[in-house]
Amino acid sequence: MALLIRNCAYVVRNPTQIERDCDVLTEGSHIQAIGKDLPAPSRVEIIDGRGCVVLPGLVNAHTHLYQNLLKGISPGLTLVPWCNQVLFPSLGAMRTLMGRNGKRLAYLWTAIASIEMIRGGITSCVNMDTTSSEIMHAWVDIGFRGVLAYTLSNKWVPAELRASEDNMKQQMLDFIQNYHHPDGLTTVSVAPSTVFLCTDDFLVWAGEQAQAHDLGMQIHIAETAGEVADQVKETGRTPVEHLQHLGLLNERLSAVHVVHVNPRDIDLLAGSGAQMVHCPKSNMKLADGIAPTALLRKSGIPVSLGTDGCASNDLLDMWEEMRAALLLARVSEN
Ligand SMILES: [Zn+2]
């Protein structure tokens, strides 16, 4: 079925190529033509685009969709108490519900969150989530492009909330086999949750799997001052230096938060080809601090935006995220 959007006020092909008052014709999943007064093919749906902007779909580069069920429940907490008082009990309750009702809950939280994102112009996300086939099925049913960042942790998280390490490893390999479809809507990446939630051996194994299966790797890193201080005390290295020490700083890495970094950390990230995901509203809600995004960008590190999960944001709205990123950068740069 073809779709013709007539008289769009603006068509944004990329930041430097913006056209005014023209039509867009799509057929299936492809744009067939952009121009003025395009001829309408037979069997076409026509939409009036007057007053509207047509632009590429937005990418939410980091979220946790299961937290869509946890909106508005964690005011005033910083990261560690937030994990202990909000996140872990909620995960436990969800796990119990999923045990009783099968995996339907995962389908529902994915569907609800994906529909909210589509309404806000987001067509793709990286979802660091509990892992369920139903997440992938929901994305395919809705037509949403999703990356399941397979969450790994083998310490600190309460033992009842995680599988044994051997089971986790096998389950991730099976999940990659079944749901990593680079030519389709669903792909998989490897996601050790953060340095302090994984042993060094486990982090290295995760990096080896990313390499072996040609996958991306996402990790929360340097989110709080306490995380950095603890890592330095334990290993003599900052979290970023520790990733470098383990051989995990490379172009596959998507480093989420990167709030508390020093000049050497920034040089290491810049030289590695890694990218950074900035989650300004989450950093504000959990009082993490302000990521030095201007400095990171000046150093050549690609910076993308993510909402993080709704337990530390309340919305999946990239427009709010863009505005928050801009305003926070103004605060930190002046
Ligand atoms: Zn996160």
Residues whose N, C-alpha, C, O or C-beta is under 5 A from the ligand:
A	BS01	ZN	D308 G309
